[in-house]
Amino acid sequence: MISKKQGARAAWRACGIALAVAAVAAHAETDAAAPADPQRSQATEAVADAPAVPVAPISPAAPVEAVAAAAPAAPQTRVRFSRGMYKPGIEQLRVVRRENTMNNIAGQVALNIALSVIAGGVSVGAQGFSKDDLGGTTLEALKDDPLGVNPAISELNDALSKVATDIYRKRAEAAYATALTDGSTPEEIEEARKVQAVADTPLLPGSWHLVYENLTGSDELYRLKFGAELGRAGFMRPPAACFYQSEPVAWNEWQADNWQRLREERAKAVARCTETLSATPEKFW
């Protein structure tokens, strides 16, 4: 029979073998979990040990409209409106009626009598005039309405300013290209590339009138007349001019539907003058 002492020794031996097996298994698991790349392991440990850095919140992308609004506008060249020789009042639509001509004729007769006396009884002769030259009167109904404003100040000016912008941009590009090669200073080069803000050539208004059609009779027919000039008169170079007149229309038709006929004819007048004056050679702008 096996003694108690031999049984205890056998138990201790079995326990030792079990502990050794467990140690070997644990070591094998540790080796299997270890990364194959020691550099990656070091980097991972460095990241783990680094202090945490707060991350700024990502703002949503700005809308396209906001970006466009923030971008600087391209340089524009405006055509300068000039009243020229016209008296104040040319800026608004005026109506020339029969009585305006009658009053003018009466004034001319009185002037001729006075000149006849001064010239020793010799009549000088009446100075000719046209009803289109008369000032007429403004319309109270359109006093504060943009419809009554002379188109040379508003729509025609805007349309011709687009033409002027293209012309002056090309001039700036040519001047800039020249400045880059002719020894200009940096300041002169920068100045050469600037687009001129105001065109050299002024826009002068012409008629913007509703003028009666017939001096005699009782009809109430009126024509809308509009004109403008681009440029100053110079030696052998008159300014470019445009003129538009509508068909004769009864006065009550002009007033109908909140002056709808006037709006339509105004648009035609602006289109006609834009087409005519835009054809002015670039060297005259």
Solvent accessible surface area in square Angstrom, and as a share of the most:
residue,aa,sasa,rsa
1,M,242,1.08
2,I,135,0.69
3,S,59,0.38
4,K,191,0.81
5,K,135,0.57
6,Q,100,0.45
7,G,36,0.35
8,A,52,0.40
9,R,145,0.53
10,A,52,0.40
11,A,62,0.48
12,W,194,0.68
13,R,155,0.56
14,A,61,0.47
15,C,65,0.39
16,G,39,0.37
17,I,107,0.55
18,A,61,0.48
19,L,120,0.60
20,A,56,0.44
21,V,94,0.54
22,A,60,0.47
23,A,63,0.48
24,V,106,0.61
25,A,51,0.39
26,A,57,0.44
27,H,122,0.54
28,A,57,0.44
29,E,125,0.56
30,T,92,0.53
31,D,84,0.44
32,A,88,0.68
33,A,88,0.68
34,A,60,0.47
35,P,79,0.50
36,A,108,0.84
37,D,55,0.29
38,P,89,0.56
39,Q,136,0.60
40,R,166,0.60
41,S,30,0.20
42,Q,120,0.53
43,A,57,0.44
44,T,84,0.49
45,E,102,0.46
46,A,62,0.48
47,V,114,0.65
48,A,82,0.64
49,D,121,0.63
50,A,58,0.45
51,P,117,0.73
52,A,104,0.80
53,V,120,0.69
54,P,125,0.79
55,V,136,0.78
56,A,79,0.61
57,P,129,0.81
58,I,168,0.85
59,S,86,0.56
60,P,124,0.78
61,A,100,0.77
62,A,65,0.50
63,P,87,0.54
64,V,121,0.70
65,E,129,0.58
66,A,50,0.39
67,V,87,0.50
68,A,68,0.53
69,A,88,0.68
70,A,86,0.67
71,A,57,0.44
72,P,128,0.80
73,A,96,0.74
74,A,53,0.41
75,P,74,0.47
76,Q,101,0.45
77,T,0,0.00
78,R,108,0.39
79,V,4,0.02
80,R,93,0.34
81,F,54,0.22
82,S,30,0.19
83,R,92,0.33
84,G,41,0.40
85,M,192,0.86
86,Y,103,0.39
87,K,168,0.71
88,P,105,0.66
89,G,21,0.20
90,I,13,0.06
91,E,39,0.18
92,Q,57,0.25
93,L,4,0.02
94,R,51,0.18
95,V,0,0.00
96,V,0,0.00
97,R,64,0.24
98,R,45,0.16
99,E,93,0.42
100,N,32,0.16
101,T,8,0.05
102,M,100,0.45
103,N,100,0.51
104,N,45,0.23
105,I,72,0.36
106,A,63,0.49
107,G,41,0.39
108,Q,37,0.16
109,V,81,0.46
110,A,64,0.49
111,L,85,0.42
112,N,33,0.17
113,I,108,0.55
114,A,48,0.37
115,L,62,0.31
116,S,27,0.17
117,V,113,0.65
118,I,140,0.71
119,A,50,0.38
120,G,66,0.64
121,G,59,0.57
122,V,101,0.58
123,S,81,0.53
124,V,95,0.54
125,G,41,0.39
126,A,71,0.55
127,Q,130,0.58
128,G,69,0.66
129,F,79,0.33
130,S,48,0.31
131,K,55,0.23
132,D,51,0.26
133,D,107,0.56
134,L,17,0.09
135,G,44,0.42
136,G,15,0.15
137,T,70,0.41
138,T,74,0.43
139,L,23,0.11
140,E,129,0.58
141,A,76,0.59
142,L,6,0.03
143,K,120,0.51
144,D,128,0.66
145,D,38,0.20
146,P,104,0.65
147,L,9,0.05
148,G,1,0.01
149,V,39,0.22
150,N,0,0.00
151,P,0,0.00
152,A,0,0.00
153,I,57,0.29
154,S,36,0.23
155,E,69,0.31
156,L,0,0.00
157,N,6,0.03
158,D,66,0.34
159,A,27,0.21
160,L,0,0.00
161,S,6,0.04
162,K,142,0.60
163,V,39,0.23
164,A,0,0.00
165,T,6,0.04
166,D,82,0.43
167,I,8,0.04
168,Y,7,0.03
169,R,73,0.27
170,K,107,0.45
171,R,89,0.32
172,A,9,0.07
173,E,116,0.52
174,A,62,0.48
175,A,43,0.34
176,Y,60,0.23
177,A,57,0.44
178,T,78,0.45
179,A,6,0.05
180,L,96,0.48
181,T,116,0.68
182,D,88,0.45
183,G,73,0.70
184,S,28,0.18
185,T,64,0.37
186,P,104,0.65
187,E,128,0.57
188,E,95,0.43
189,I,36,0.18
190,E,90,0.40
191,E,107,0.48
192,A,24,0.19
193,R,120,0.44
194,K,119,0.51
195,V,28,0.16
196,Q,76,0.34
197,A,66,0.51
198,V,70,0.40
199,A,3,0.02
200,D,79,0.41
201,T,11,0.06
202,P,4,0.03
203,L,0,0.00
204,L,36,0.18
205,P,3,0.02
206,G,10,0.10
207,S,22,0.14
208,W,1,0.00
209,H,12,0.05
210,L,0,0.00
211,V,2,0.01
212,Y,9,0.04
213,E,44,0.20
214,N,60,0.31
215,L,65,0.33
216,T,111,0.64
217,G,62,0.60
218,S,104,0.67
219,D,46,0.24
220,E,85,0.38
221,L,57,0.28
222,Y,9,0.04
223,R,50,0.18
224,L,0,0.00
225,K,17,0.07
226,F,0,0.00
227,G,5,0.05
228,A,3,0.02
229,E,68,0.30
230,L,4,0.02
231,G,7,0.06
232,R,139,0.51
233,A,82,0.64
234,G,40,0.39
235,F,192,0.80
236,M,165,0.74
237,R,97,0.35
238,P,107,0.67
239,P,30,0.19
240,A,29,0.23
241,A,59,0.46
242,C,11,0.07
243,F,107,0.45
244,Y,17,0.06
245,Q,82,0.37
246,S,4,0.03
247,E,120,0.54
248,P,42,0.27
249,V,8,0.05
250,A,28,0.22
251,W,34,0.12
252,N,105,0.54
253,E,89,0.40
254,W,0,0.00
255,Q,83,0.37
256,A,49,0.38
257,D,120,0.62
258,N,106,0.54
259,W,18,0.06
260,Q,78,0.35
261,R,75,0.27
262,L,0,0.00
263,R,82,0.30
264,E,81,0.36
265,E,6,0.03
266,R,14,0.05
267,A,63,0.49
268,K,108,0.46
269,A,0,0.00
270,V,18,0.10
271,A,62,0.48
272,R,117,0.43
273,C,0,0.00
274,T,32,0.18
275,E,132,0.59
276,T,58,0.34
277,L,0,0.00
278,S,38,0.25
279,A,80,0.62
280,T,14,0.08
281,P,70,0.44
282,E,84,0.38
283,K,157,0.66
284,F,61,0.26
285,W,8,0.03
